[in-house]
Amino acid sequence: KKPKELCHFSLNVDRKYTPDRSELRHFYYVQASHSGFDLSSGFEDYVPFEEPEERLDFLLQAVIDYEKTKGRIATDFFSYRGLLTKILMAPHEQSAFKFNVMHFDGQVFMKQDLAFKESESVPFASKPMQAQKADYAGRKFEHVATIPKPWPDCSRQEVESRYSDPIQAQCQYISVVRTGIGSLAIAIAGEVDAVYDWLPADEDPLKHYLELKMTVDPQSSQKTRAKFLQEKLPRAWAQSFLIGIPRIVYGFRDYNYNLIRTEEYSTMKIPSVIRAGSASLPHFVAPQNPWNANKAIEFLAGFLEWLIPAVLAYPENTVLDVAYTPASSP
């Protein structure tokens, strides 16, 4: 079922919530003259933002604001996109996950398990320098490829300074959508990187949203190409598919973090792009567990159709831990 935006909100540099689009940026093609731009520039002054526990506070505030004027949201389930992406990708990535769930007033709410998150994540400062710069380059690309307002409303300074602006990863624009998975209606909150073209005043904005990604140029080697087709692109598809973002723009860099080129992908066409690309891979990098979009969706639908009735069987406000470990995991 096609996602539809219910509401949205912004988180500013101080992580203050506002029910508006103040942090929504607008896509602006990186100029050809900046091909080769060093995406690690400014790294020395970067203050990393370690995302706090992904509590439901902001999502719940958005729901309250919406329901004050438009009535109860008709949905079975509320969560953030990141958690559902983990479930959607679990069969392919053979990855474990653990969440906390509860129900209230007939609706199920799910958030990440903090202890599990901390056990599987590495703080920025503890990562190797190469990984730190790769993380930074991704955030730098997102900033360089966007401007804070529509182009006609931007000053020359706002357009040109994006190459040297400090990166503030704590600023986010979040869209809350309602969609259908299997037999269920679910509400998902997910970050939106930018508006691709324009923002309509009287229609659902989802088809105008854009996801931005950065990775090593897949043309650099067969191994890198295989990783892009079977790891990077499926995950980008999952994130965009869940909240209805129709296009993804990838920035491709070299190993010295220099931007080489950009390429646009239609979210809907990514499964066929992956099938065609993977079929042409040489045998020594051919995937042992090829990604399949239909299997991923079936797994997510089956999981949620099992989970929600199971949670509703417990007393209201009972917090439950839900964990999944693939059969092949130790």
Summary of the structure (lengths in Angstrom):
residues: 330
radius of gyration: 20.1
end to end distance: 35.9
largest distance: 61.2
contacts: 979
relative contact order: 0.20
helix: 41%
strand: 25%
